[in-house]
Amino acid sequence: MGGVASELVGASRERQSRKRKQFHTVELKVRMDCDGCELKVVVMKVAIHCQGCAGKVRKHISKMEGVTSFSIDLESKKVTVMGHVSPAGVLESISKVKKAELLA
């Protein structure tokens, strides 16, 4: 009986050994395709005079790639855009719907 028990223990250890060999270390490399890969804040003065103008700008910004958040201050005519964007790109895009200039 001792021989059968030692065979079972040996078989069990062999299965455990095989299970351990199934794990591998995987190295993951991610390439970020963005301008510096940092969040940028772009502040502009935009020719918005009413809620309709603000809505037009809001709709346009919401479709822009890389934008994580934005705010529109109708009173001061200031638009702030945050995200993985370039100031020149944001200005060019907003200028398609309303006259705009960079502040910061």
Phi and psi restraints in degrees (range 20) as a CNS / XPLOR table:
assign (resid 1 and name C) (resid 2 and name N)
       (resid 2 and name CA) (resid 2 and name C) 1.0 -62.0 20.0 2
assign (resid 2 and name N) (resid 2 and name CA)
       (resid 2 and name C) (resid 3 and name N) 1.0 -32.5 20.0 2
assign (resid 2 and name C) (resid 3 and name N)
       (resid 3 and name CA) (resid 3 and name C) 1.0 -68.5 20.0 2
assign (resid 3 and name N) (resid 3 and name CA)
       (resid 3 and name C) (resid 4 and name N) 1.0 -38.2 20.0 2
assign (resid 3 and name C) (resid 4 and name N)
       (resid 4 and name CA) (resid 4 and name C) 1.0 -68.3 20.0 2
assign (resid 4 and name N) (resid 4 and name CA)
       (resid 4 and name C) (resid 5 and name N) 1.0 -41.7 20.0 2
assign (resid 4 and name C) (resid 5 and name N)
       (resid 5 and name CA) (resid 5 and name C) 1.0 -63.6 20.0 2
assign (resid 5 and name N) (resid 5 and name CA)
       (resid 5 and name C) (resid 6 and name N) 1.0 -42.0 20.0 2
assign (resid 5 and name C) (resid 6 and name N)
       (resid 6 and name CA) (resid 6 and name C) 1.0 -68.5 20.0 2
assign (resid 6 and name N) (resid 6 and name CA)
       (resid 6 and name C) (resid 7 and name N) 1.0 -31.9 20.0 2
assign (resid 6 and name C) (resid 7 and name N)
       (resid 7 and name CA) (resid 7 and name C) 1.0 -66.3 20.0 2
assign (resid 7 and name N) (resid 7 and name CA)
       (resid 7 and name C) (resid 8 and name N) 1.0 -41.3 20.0 2
assign (resid 7 and name C) (resid 8 and name N)
       (resid 8 and name CA) (resid 8 and name C) 1.0 -64.6 20.0 2
assign (resid 8 and name N) (resid 8 and name CA)
       (resid 8 and name C) (resid 9 and name N) 1.0 -42.2 20.0 2
assign (resid 8 and name C) (resid 9 and name N)
       (resid 9 and name CA) (resid 9 and name C) 1.0 -64.7 20.0 2
assign (resid 9 and name N) (resid 9 and name CA)
       (resid 9 and name C) (resid 10 and name N) 1.0 -42.0 20.0 2
assign (resid 9 and name C) (resid 10 and name N)
       (resid 10 and name CA) (resid 10 and name C) 1.0 -64.2 20.0 2
assign (resid 10 and name N) (resid 10 and name CA)
       (resid 10 and name C) (resid 11 and name N) 1.0 -41.4 20.0 2
assign (resid 10 and name C) (resid 11 and name N)
       (resid 11 and name CA) (resid 11 and name C) 1.0 -65.9 20.0 2
assign (resid 11 and name N) (resid 11 and name CA)
       (resid 11 and name C) (resid 12 and name N) 1.0 -39.5 20.0 2
assign (resid 11 and name C) (resid 12 and name N)
       (resid 12 and name CA) (resid 12 and name C) 1.0 -63.6 20.0 2
assign (resid 12 and name N) (resid 12 and name CA)
       (resid 12 and name C) (resid 13 and name N) 1.0 -43.5 20.0 2
assign (resid 12 and name C) (resid 13 and name N)
       (resid 13 and name CA) (resid 13 and name C) 1.0 -64.6 20.0 2
assign (resid 13 and name N) (resid 13 and name CA)
       (resid 13 and name C) (resid 14 and name N) 1.0 -37.4 20.0 2
assign (resid 13 and name C) (resid 14 and name N)
       (resid 14 and name CA) (resid 14 and name C) 1.0 -64.6 20.0 2
assign (resid 14 and name N) (resid 14 and name CA)
       (resid 14 and name C) (resid 15 and name N) 1.0 -40.9 20.0 2
assign (resid 14 and name C) (resid 15 and name N)
       (resid 15 and name CA) (resid 15 and name C) 1.0 -64.6 20.0 2
assign (resid 15 and name N) (resid 15 and name CA)
       (resid 15 and name C) (resid 16 and name N) 1.0 -41.6 20.0 2
assign (resid 15 and name C) (resid 16 and name N)
       (resid 16 and name CA) (resid 16 and name C) 1.0 -63.0 20.0 2
assign (resid 16 and name N) (resid 16 and name CA)
       (resid 16 and name C) (resid 17 and name N) 1.0 -39.7 20.0 2
assign (resid 16 and name C) (resid 17 and name N)
       (resid 17 and name CA) (resid 17 and name C) 1.0 -63.0 20.0 2
assign (resid 17 and name N) (resid 17 and name CA)
       (resid 17 and name C) (resid 18 and name N) 1.0 -41.6 20.0 2
assign (resid 17 and name C) (resid 18 and name N)
       (resid 18 and name CA) (resid 18 and name C) 1.0 -65.5 20.0 2
assign (resid 18 and name N) (resid 18 and name CA)
       (resid 18 and name C) (resid 19 and name N) 1.0 -39.4 20.0 2
assign (resid 18 and name C) (resid 19 and name N)
       (resid 19 and name CA) (resid 19 and name C) 1.0 -62.6 20.0 2
assign (resid 19 and name N) (resid 19 and name CA)
       (resid 19 and name C) (resid 20 and name N) 1.0 -41.4 20.0 2
assign (resid 19 and name C) (resid 20 and name N)
       (resid 20 and name CA) (resid 20 and name C) 1.0 -63.6 20.0 2
assign (resid 20 and name N) (resid 20 and name CA)
       (resid 20 and name C) (resid 21 and name N) 1.0 -33.8 20.0 2
assign (resid 20 and name C) (resid 21 and name N)
       (resid 21 and name CA) (resid 21 and name C) 1.0 -73.1 20.0 2
assign (resid 21 and name N) (resid 21 and name CA)
       (resid 21 and name C) (resid 22 and name N) 1.0 -14.3 20.0 2
assign (resid 21 and name C) (resid 22 and name N)
       (resid 22 and name CA) (resid 22 and name C) 1.0 -78.1 20.0 2
assign (resid 22 and name N) (resid 22 and name CA)
       (resid 22 and name C) (resid 23 and name N) 1.0 -15.7 20.0 2
assign (resid 22 and name C) (resid 23 and name N)
       (resid 23 and name CA) (resid 23 and name C) 1.0 -88.0 20.0 2
assign (resid 23 and name N) (resid 23 and name CA)
       (resid 23 and name C) (resid 24 and name N) 1.0 134.1 20.0 2
assign (resid 23 and name C) (resid 24 and name N)
       (resid 24 and name CA) (resid 24 and name C) 1.0 -130.7 20.0 2
assign (resid 24 and name N) (resid 24 and name CA)
       (resid 24 and name C) (resid 25 and name N) 1.0 153.1 20.0 2
assign (resid 24 and name C) (resid 25 and name N)
       (resid 25 and name CA) (resid 25 and name C) 1.0 -90.5 20.0 2
assign (resid 25 and name N) (resid 25 and name CA)
       (resid 25 and name C) (resid 26 and name N) 1.0 131.8 20.0 2
assign (resid 25 and name C) (resid 26 and name N)
       (resid 26 and name CA) (resid 26 and name C) 1.0 -117.6 20.0 2
assign (resid 26 and name N) (resid 26 and name CA)
       (resid 26 and name C) (resid 27 and name N) 1.0 128.7 20.0 2
assign (resid 26 and name C) (resid 27 and name N)
       (resid 27 and name CA) (resid 27 and name C) 1.0 -98.5 20.0 2
assign (resid 27 and name N) (resid 27 and name CA)
       (resid 27 and name C) (resid 28 and name N) 1.0 127.8 20.0 2
assign (resid 27 and name C) (resid 28 and name N)
       (resid 28 and name CA) (resid 28 and name C) 1.0 -111.9 20.0 2
assign (resid 28 and name N) (resid 28 and name CA)
       (resid 28 and name C) (resid 29 and name N) 1.0 125.2 20.0 2
assign (resid 28 and name C) (resid 29 and name N)
       (resid 29 and name CA) (resid 29 and name C) 1.0 -114.6 20.0 2
assign (resid 29 and name N) (resid 29 and name CA)
       (resid 29 and name C) (resid 30 and name N) 1.0 130.9 20.0 2
assign (resid 29 and name C) (resid 30 and name N)
       (resid 30 and name CA) (resid 30 and name C) 1.0 -118.6 20.0 2
assign (resid 30 and name N) (resid 30 and name CA)
       (resid 30 and name C) (resid 31 and name N) 1.0 131.2 20.0 2
assign (resid 30 and name C) (resid 31 and name N)
       (resid 31 and name CA) (resid 31 and name C) 1.0 -105.7 20.0 2
assign (resid 31 and name N) (resid 31 and name CA)
       (resid 31 and name C) (resid 32 and name N) 1.0 123.6 20.0 2
assign (resid 31 and name C) (resid 32 and name N)
       (resid 32 and name CA) (resid 32 and name C) 1.0 -95.0 20.0 2
assign (resid 32 and name N) (resid 32 and name CA)
       (resid 32 and name C) (resid 33 and name N) 1.0 120.0 20.0 2
assign (resid 32 and name C) (resid 33 and name N)
       (resid 33 and name CA) (resid 33 and name C) 1.0 -100.0 20.0 2
assign (resid 33 and name N) (resid 33 and name CA)
       (resid 33 and name C) (resid 34 and name N) 1.0 75.5 20.0 2
assign (resid 33 and name C) (resid 34 and name N)
       (resid 34 and name CA) (resid 34 and name C) 1.0 -145.7 20.0 2
assign (resid 34 and name N) (resid 34 and name CA)
       (resid 34 and name C) (resid 35 and name N) 1.0 164.2 20.0 2
assign (resid 34 and name C) (resid 35 and name N)
       (resid 35 and name CA) (resid 35 and name C) 1.0 -72.6 20.0 2
assign (resid 35 and name N) (resid 35 and name CA)
       (resid 35 and name C) (resid 36 and name N) 1.0 89.1 20.0 2
assign (resid 35 and name C) (resid 36 and name N)
       (resid 36 and name CA) (resid 36 and name C) 1.0 80.9 20.0 2
assign (resid 36 and name N) (resid 36 and name CA)
       (resid 36 and name C) (resid 37 and name N) 1.0 -8.1 20.0 2
assign (resid 36 and name C) (resid 37 and name N)
       (resid 37 and name CA) (resid 37 and name C) 1.0 52.8 20.0 2
assign (resid 37 and name N) (resid 37 and name CA)
       (resid 37 and name C) (resid 38 and name N) 1.0 37.3 20.0 2
assign (resid 37 and name C) (resid 38 and name N)
       (resid 38 and name CA) (resid 38 and name C) 1.0 -131.1 20.0 2
assign (resid 38 and name N) (resid 38 and name CA)
       (resid 38 and name C) (resid 39 and name N) 1.0 150.5 20.0 2
assign (resid 38 and name C) (resid 39 and name N)
       (resid 39 and name CA) (resid 39 and name C) 1.0 -70.2 20.0 2
assign (resid 39 and name N) (resid 39 and name CA)
       (resid 39 and name C) (resid 40 and name N) 1.0 135.8 20.0 2
assign (resid 39 and name C) (resid 40 and name N)
       (resid 40 and name CA) (resid 40 and name C) 1.0 -121.4 20.0 2
assign (resid 40 and name N) (resid 40 and name CA)
       (resid 40 and name C) (resid 41 and name N) 1.0 151.1 20.0 2
assign (resid 40 and name C) (resid 41 and name N)
       (resid 41 and name CA) (resid 41 and name C) 1.0 -113.9 20.0 2
assign (resid 41 and name N) (resid 41 and name CA)
       (resid 41 and name C) (resid 42 and name N) 1.0 124.1 20.0 2
assign (resid 41 and name C) (resid 42 and name N)
       (resid 42 and name CA) (resid 42 and name C) 1.0 -117.0 20.0 2
assign (resid 42 and name N) (resid 42 and name CA)
       (resid 42 and name C) (resid 43 and name N) 1.0 121.9 20.0 2
assign (resid 42 and name C) (resid 43 and name N)
       (resid 43 and name CA) (resid 43 and name C) 1.0 -113.5 20.0 2
assign (resid 43 and name N) (resid 43 and name CA)
       (resid 43 and name C) (resid 44 and name N) 1.0 129.5 20.0 2
assign (resid 43 and name C) (resid 44 and name N)
       (resid 44 and name CA) (resid 44 and name C) 1.0 -133.1 20.0 2
assign (resid 44 and name N) (resid 44 and name CA)
       (resid 44 and name C) (resid 45 and name N) 1.0 153.0 20.0 2
assign (resid 44 and name C) (resid 45 and name N)
       (resid 45 and name CA) (resid 45 and name C) 1.0 -98.3 20.0 2
assign (resid 45 and name N) (resid 45 and name CA)
       (resid 45 and name C) (resid 46 and name N) 1.0 123.8 20.0 2
assign (resid 45 and name C) (resid 46 and name N)
       (resid 46 and name CA) (resid 46 and name C) 1.0 -124.0 20.0 2
assign (resid 46 and name N) (resid 46 and name CA)
       (resid 46 and name C) (resid 47 and name N) 1.0 141.3 20.0 2
assign (resid 46 and name C) (resid 47 and name N)
       (resid 47 and name CA) (resid 47 and name C) 1.0 -74.1 20.0 2
assign (resid 47 and name N) (resid 47 and name CA)
       (resid 47 and name C) (resid 48 and name N) 1.0 75.1 20.0 2
assign (resid 47 and name C) (resid 48 and name N)
       (resid 48 and name CA) (resid 48 and name C) 1.0 -111.9 20.0 2
assign (resid 48 and name N) (resid 48 and name CA)
       (resid 48 and name C) (resid 49 and name N) 1.0 128.9 20.0 2
assign (resid 48 and name C) (resid 49 and name N)
       (resid 49 and name CA) (resid 49 and name C) 1.0 -116.6 20.0 2
assign (resid 49 and name N) (resid 49 and name CA)
       (resid 49 and name C) (resid 50 and name N) 1.0 -17.2 20.0 2
assign (resid 49 and name C) (resid 50 and name N)
       (resid 50 and name CA) (resid 50 and name C) 1.0 -150.9 20.0 2
assign (resid 50 and name N) (resid 50 and name CA)
       (resid 50 and name C) (resid 51 and name N) 1.0 178.8 20.0 2
assign (resid 50 and name C) (resid 51 and name N)
       (resid 51 and name CA) (resid 51 and name C) 1.0 -64.4 20.0 2
assign (resid 51 and name N) (resid 51 and name CA)
       (resid 51 and name C) (resid 52 and name N) 1.0 -30.5 20.0 2
assign (resid 51 and name C) (resid 52 and name N)
       (resid 52 and name CA) (resid 52 and name C) 1.0 -64.4 20.0 2
assign (resid 52 and name N) (resid 52 and name CA)
       (resid 52 and name C) (resid 53 and name N) 1.0 -43.9 20.0 2
assign (resid 52 and name C) (resid 53 and name N)
       (resid 53 and name CA) (resid 53 and name C) 1.0 -62.7 20.0 2
assign (resid 53 and name N) (resid 53 and name CA)
       (resid 53 and name C) (resid 54 and name N) 1.0 -45.0 20.0 2
assign (resid 53 and name C) (resid 54 and name N)
       (resid 54 and name CA) (resid 54 and name C) 1.0 -62.2 20.0 2
assign (resid 54 and name N) (resid 54 and name CA)
       (resid 54 and name C) (resid 55 and name N) 1.0 -39.3 20.0 2
assign (resid 54 and name C) (resid 55 and name N)
       (resid 55 and name CA) (resid 55 and name C) 1.0 -63.9 20.0 2
assign (resid 55 and name N) (resid 55 and name CA)
       (resid 55 and name C) (resid 56 and name N) 1.0 -39.3 20.0 2
assign (resid 55 and name C) (resid 56 and name N)
       (resid 56 and name CA) (resid 56 and name C) 1.0 -62.3 20.0 2
assign (resid 56 and name N) (resid 56 and name CA)
       (resid 56 and name C) (resid 57 and name N) 1.0 -45.5 20.0 2
assign (resid 56 and name C) (resid 57 and name N)
       (resid 57 and name CA) (resid 57 and name C) 1.0 -67.1 20.0 2
assign (resid 57 and name N) (resid 57 and name CA)
       (resid 57 and name C) (resid 58 and name N) 1.0 -43.3 20.0 2
assign (resid 57 and name C) (resid 58 and name N)
       (resid 58 and name CA) (resid 58 and name C) 1.0 -58.3 20.0 2
assign (resid 58 and name N) (resid 58 and name CA)
       (resid 58 and name C) (resid 59 and name N) 1.0 -46.9 20.0 2
assign (resid 58 and name C) (resid 59 and name N)
       (resid 59 and name CA) (resid 59 and name C) 1.0 -61.3 20.0 2
assign (resid 59 and name N) (resid 59 and name CA)
       (resid 59 and name C) (resid 60 and name N) 1.0 -42.2 20.0 2
assign (resid 59 and name C) (resid 60 and name N)
       (resid 60 and name CA) (resid 60 and name C) 1.0 -66.6 20.0 2
assign (resid 60 and name N) (resid 60 and name CA)
       (resid 60 and name C) (resid 61 and name N) 1.0 -46.3 20.0 2
assign (resid 60 and name C) (resid 61 and name N)
       (resid 61 and name CA) (resid 61 and name C) 1.0 -64.2 20.0 2
assign (resid 61 and name N) (resid 61 and name CA)
       (resid 61 and name C) (resid 62 and name N) 1.0 -39.2 20.0 2
assign (resid 61 and name C) (resid 62 and name N)
       (resid 62 and name CA) (resid 62 and name C) 1.0 -63.7 20.0 2
assign (resid 62 and name N) (resid 62 and name CA)
       (resid 62 and name C) (resid 63 and name N) 1.0 -20.0 20.0 2
assign (resid 62 and name C) (resid 63 and name N)
       (resid 63 and name CA) (resid 63 and name C) 1.0 -92.6 20.0 2
assign (resid 63 and name N) (resid 63 and name CA)
       (resid 63 and name C) (resid 64 and name N) 1.0 -6.8 20.0 2
assign (resid 63 and name C) (resid 64 and name N)
       (resid 64 and name CA) (resid 64 and name C) 1.0 -75.0 20.0 2
assign (resid 64 and name N) (resid 64 and name CA)
       (resid 64 and name C) (resid 65 and name N) 1.0 139.4 20.0 2
assign (resid 64 and name C) (resid 65 and name N)
       (resid 65 and name CA) (resid 65 and name C) 1.0 -77.1 20.0 2
assign (resid 65 and name N) (resid 65 and name CA)
       (resid 65 and name C) (resid 66 and name N) 1.0 137.2 20.0 2
assign (resid 65 and name C) (resid 66 and name N)
       (resid 66 and name CA) (resid 66 and name C) 1.0 92.8 20.0 2
assign (resid 66 and name N) (resid 66 and name CA)
       (resid 66 and name C) (resid 67 and name N) 1.0 -9.6 20.0 2
assign (resid 66 and name C) (resid 67 and name N)
       (resid 67 and name CA) (resid 67 and name C) 1.0 -79.1 20.0 2
assign (resid 67 and name N) (resid 67 and name CA)
       (resid 67 and name C) (resid 68 and name N) 1.0 126.1 20.0 2
assign (resid 67 and name C) (resid 68 and name N)
       (resid 68 and name CA) (resid 68 and name C) 1.0 -99.3 20.0 2
assign (resid 68 and name N) (resid 68 and name CA)
       (resid 68 and name C) (resid 69 and name N) 1.0 -31.2 20.0 2
assign (resid 68 and name C) (resid 69 and name N)
       (resid 69 and name CA) (resid 69 and name C) 1.0 -161.6 20.0 2
assign (resid 69 and name N) (resid 69 and name CA)
       (resid 69 and name C) (resid 70 and name N) 1.0 162.5 20.0 2
assign (resid 69 and name C) (resid 70 and name N)
       (resid 70 and name CA) (resid 70 and name C) 1.0 -157.6 20.0 2
assign (resid 70 and name N) (resid 70 and name CA)
       (resid 70 and name C) (resid 71 and name N) 1.0 159.7 20.0 2
assign (resid 70 and name C) (resid 71 and name N)
       (resid 71 and name CA) (resid 71 and name C) 1.0 -139.7 20.0 2
assign (resid 71 and name N) (resid 71 and name CA)
       (resid 71 and name C) (resid 72 and name N) 1.0 147.8 20.0 2
assign (resid 71 and name C) (resid 72 and name N)
       (resid 72 and name CA) (resid 72 and name C) 1.0 -125.3 20.0 2
assign (resid 72 and name N) (resid 72 and name CA)
       (resid 72 and name C) (resid 73 and name N) 1.0 120.3 20.0 2
assign (resid 72 and name C) (resid 73 and name N)
       (resid 73 and name CA) (resid 73 and name C) 1.0 -106.7 20.0 2
assign (resid 73 and name N) (resid 73 and name CA)
       (resid 73 and name C) (resid 74 and name N) 1.0 101.8 20.0 2
assign (resid 73 and name C) (resid 74 and name N)
       (resid 74 and name CA) (resid 74 and name C) 1.0 -64.1 20.0 2
assign (resid 74 and name N) (resid 74 and name CA)
       (resid 74 and name C) (resid 75 and name N) 1.0 -38.6 20.0 2
assign (resid 74 and name C) (resid 75 and name N)
       (resid 75 and name CA) (resid 75 and name C) 1.0 -62.8 20.0 2
assign (resid 75 and name N) (resid 75 and name CA)
       (resid 75 and name C) (resid 76 and name N) 1.0 -47.0 20.0 2
assign (resid 75 and name C) (resid 76 and name N)
       (resid 76 and name CA) (resid 76 and name C) 1.0 -92.9 20.0 2
assign (resid 76 and name N) (resid 76 and name CA)
       (resid 76 and name C) (resid 77 and name N) 1.0 -3.0 20.0 2
assign (resid 76 and name C) (resid 77 and name N)
       (resid 77 and name CA) (resid 77 and name C) 1.0 61.1 20.0 2
assign (resid 77 and name N) (resid 77 and name CA)
       (resid 77 and name C) (resid 78 and name N) 1.0 31.8 20.0 2
assign (resid 77 and name C) (resid 78 and name N)
       (resid 78 and name CA) (resid 78 and name C) 1.0 -105.7 20.0 2
assign (resid 78 and name N) (resid 78 and name CA)
       (resid 78 and name C) (resid 79 and name N) 1.0 134.7 20.0 2
assign (resid 78 and name C) (resid 79 and name N)
       (resid 79 and name CA) (resid 79 and name C) 1.0 -120.9 20.0 2
assign (resid 79 and name N) (resid 79 and name CA)
       (resid 79 and name C) (resid 80 and name N) 1.0 127.2 20.0 2
assign (resid 79 and name C) (resid 80 and name N)
       (resid 80 and name CA) (resid 80 and name C) 1.0 -115.5 20.0 2
assign (resid 80 and name N) (resid 80 and name CA)
       (resid 80 and name C) (resid 81 and name N) 1.0 127.0 20.0 2
assign (resid 80 and name C) (resid 81 and name N)
       (resid 81 and name CA) (resid 81 and name C) 1.0 -121.7 20.0 2
assign (resid 81 and name N) (resid 81 and name CA)
       (resid 81 and name C) (resid 82 and name N) 1.0 131.0 20.0 2
assign (resid 81 and name C) (resid 82 and name N)
       (resid 82 and name CA) (resid 82 and name C) 1.0 -120.9 20.0 2
assign (resid 82 and name N) (resid 82 and name CA)
       (resid 82 and name C) (resid 83 and name N) 1.0 143.8 20.0 2
assign (resid 82 and name C) (resid 83 and name N)
       (resid 83 and name CA) (resid 83 and name C) 1.0 154.8 20.0 2
assign (resid 83 and name N) (resid 83 and name CA)
       (resid 83 and name C) (resid 84 and name N) 1.0 -167.7 20.0 2
assign (resid 83 and name C) (resid 84 and name N)
       (resid 84 and name CA) (resid 84 and name C) 1.0 -90.2 20.0 2
assign (resid 84 and name N) (resid 84 and name CA)
       (resid 84 and name C) (resid 85 and name N) 1.0 73.5 20.0 2
assign (resid 84 and name C) (resid 85 and name N)
       (resid 85 and name CA) (resid 85 and name C) 1.0 -134.1 20.0 2
assign (resid 85 and name N) (resid 85 and name CA)
       (resid 85 and name C) (resid 86 and name N) 1.0 162.6 20.0 2
assign (resid 85 and name C) (resid 86 and name N)
       (resid 86 and name CA) (resid 86 and name C) 1.0 -104.7 20.0 2
assign (resid 86 and name N) (resid 86 and name CA)
       (resid 86 and name C) (resid 87 and name N) 1.0 141.0 20.0 2
assign (resid 86 and name C) (resid 87 and name N)
       (resid 87 and name CA) (resid 87 and name C) 1.0 -55.1 20.0 2
assign (resid 87 and name N) (resid 87 and name CA)
       (resid 87 and name C) (resid 88 and name N) 1.0 -42.9 20.0 2
assign (resid 87 and name C) (resid 88 and name N)
       (resid 88 and name CA) (resid 88 and name C) 1.0 -63.3 20.0 2
assign (resid 88 and name N) (resid 88 and name CA)
       (resid 88 and name C) (resid 89 and name N) 1.0 -39.9 20.0 2
assign (resid 88 and name C) (resid 89 and name N)
       (resid 89 and name CA) (resid 89 and name C) 1.0 -65.6 20.0 2
assign (resid 89 and name N) (resid 89 and name CA)
       (resid 89 and name C) (resid 90 and name N) 1.0 -41.3 20.0 2
assign (resid 89 and name C) (resid 90 and name N)
       (resid 90 and name CA) (resid 90 and name C) 1.0 -66.1 20.0 2
assign (resid 90 and name N) (resid 90 and name CA)
       (resid 90 and name C) (resid 91 and name N) 1.0 -45.7 20.0 2
assign (resid 90 and name C) (resid 91 and name N)
       (resid 91 and name CA) (resid 91 and name C) 1.0 -59.4 20.0 2
assign (resid 91 and name N) (resid 91 and name CA)
       (resid 91 and name C) (resid 92 and name N) 1.0 -46.5 20.0 2
assign (resid 91 and name C) (resid 92 and name N)
       (resid 92 and name CA) (resid 92 and name C) 1.0 -60.5 20.0 2
assign (resid 92 and name N) (resid 92 and name CA)
       (resid 92 and name C) (resid 93 and name N) 1.0 -42.4 20.0 2
assign (resid 92 and name C) (resid 93 and name N)
       (resid 93 and name CA) (resid 93 and name C) 1.0 -67.9 20.0 2
assign (resid 93 and name N) (resid 93 and name CA)
       (resid 93 and name C) (resid 94 and name N) 1.0 -47.4 20.0 2
assign (resid 93 and name C) (resid 94 and name N)
       (resid 94 and name CA) (resid 94 and name C) 1.0 -65.4 20.0 2
assign (resid 94 and name N) (resid 94 and name CA)
       (resid 94 and name C) (resid 95 and name N) 1.0 -34.5 20.0 2
assign (resid 94 and name C) (resid 95 and name N)
       (resid 95 and name CA) (resid 95 and name C) 1.0 -64.0 20.0 2
assign (resid 95 and name N) (resid 95 and name CA)
       (resid 95 and name C) (resid 96 and name N) 1.0 -15.3 20.0 2
assign (resid 95 and name C) (resid 96 and name N)
       (resid 96 and name CA) (resid 96 and name C) 1.0 -71.6 20.0 2
assign (resid 96 and name N) (resid 96 and name CA)
       (resid 96 and name C) (resid 97 and name N) 1.0 -25.8 20.0 2
assign (resid 96 and name C) (resid 97 and name N)
       (resid 97 and name CA) (resid 97 and name C) 1.0 -110.5 20.0 2
assign (resid 97 and name N) (resid 97 and name CA)
       (resid 97 and name C) (resid 98 and name N) 1.0 -28.6 20.0 2
assign (resid 97 and name C) (resid 98 and name N)
       (resid 98 and name CA) (resid 98 and name C) 1.0 -149.2 20.0 2
assign (resid 98 and name N) (resid 98 and name CA)
       (resid 98 and name C) (resid 99 and name N) 1.0 153.5 20.0 2
assign (resid 98 and name C) (resid 99 and name N)
       (resid 99 and name CA) (resid 99 and name C) 1.0 -66.8 20.0 2
assign (resid 99 and name N) (resid 99 and name CA)
       (resid 99 and name C) (resid 100 and name N) 1.0 133.1 20.0 2
assign (resid 99 and name C) (resid 100 and name N)
       (resid 100 and name CA) (resid 100 and name C) 1.0 -145.3 20.0 2
assign (resid 100 and name N) (resid 100 and name CA)
       (resid 100 and name C) (resid 101 and name N) 1.0 154.7 20.0 2
assign (resid 100 and name C) (resid 101 and name N)
       (resid 101 and name CA) (resid 101 and name C) 1.0 -144.3 20.0 2
assign (resid 101 and name N) (resid 101 and name CA)
       (resid 101 and name C) (resid 102 and name N) 1.0 147.0 20.0 2
assign (resid 101 and name C) (resid 102 and name N)
       (resid 102 and name CA) (resid 102 and name C) 1.0 -73.5 20.0 2
assign (resid 102 and name N) (resid 102 and name CA)
       (resid 102 and name C) (resid 103 and name N) 1.0 139.8 20.0 2
assign (resid 102 and name C) (resid 103 and name N)
       (resid 103 and name CA) (resid 103 and name C) 1.0 -108.6 20.0 2
assign (resid 103 and name N) (resid 103 and name CA)
       (resid 103 and name C) (resid 104 and name N) 1.0 -40.2 20.0 2
